[in-house]
């Protein structure tokens, strides 16, 4: 079956259901996030073994700052721990990491840890792992437009030169192919301000499994569903 599958080059995941997973078990929401972090590590390895070349996960949105302070602090500490412990794993597994989002709003130590991790893994040639932190797609597009506008103001580009490729290259994902498949766990069926530009032609897959319970089998089901789709990009299949 593996040889017959079309493996998506880039898979993006909205990791939903951590809080509900914890509540169902009488645990604090932070326990759900901790279990979800362990799931990320497993699924990254599974995706790599399947031949997926890029995996992007939605870790913390621009809207998540409105959550209770205790939960925000716990999420930030989880991210700190991941940044500190993942370098050895990335070196062993040849993983290349990029963090998407407005990193200027993060604490300085977390910014430094992200910069170090990105620099140390930049020459790795294995799976590209993108983590969206303080990310919102509308915010990303606004920041891209501002960069392009500044170059227009400086006379570096003419407004007539602005096109889709220029906008794409100025997004946080510049240089990374658009997702072929977007997965959302946890039973909700929304994109929630995630990769709006990039997923214009992605196949969408929603499942009821809470993210902490998501397994390789669930990833394979999503890829099988992807294989059952006809990707027309606005055209017709001959």
Secondary structure, 3 states (H helix, E strand, C coil): CHHHCCCCCEEEEECCCHHHHHHHCCCCHHHHHHHHHHHHHHHHHHHHHHCCCEEEEEEEECCHHHCCHHHHHHHHHHHHHHHHHHHHHHHHHCCEEEEECCHHHCCHHHHHHHHHHHHHHCCCCCCEEEEEEEECHHHHHHHHHHHHHHHHHCCCCCHHHCCHHHHHHHCCCCCCCCCCEEEECCCCCCCCCCCCCCCCCCEEEECCCCHHHCCHHHHHHHHHHHHCCCCCCCCCCC
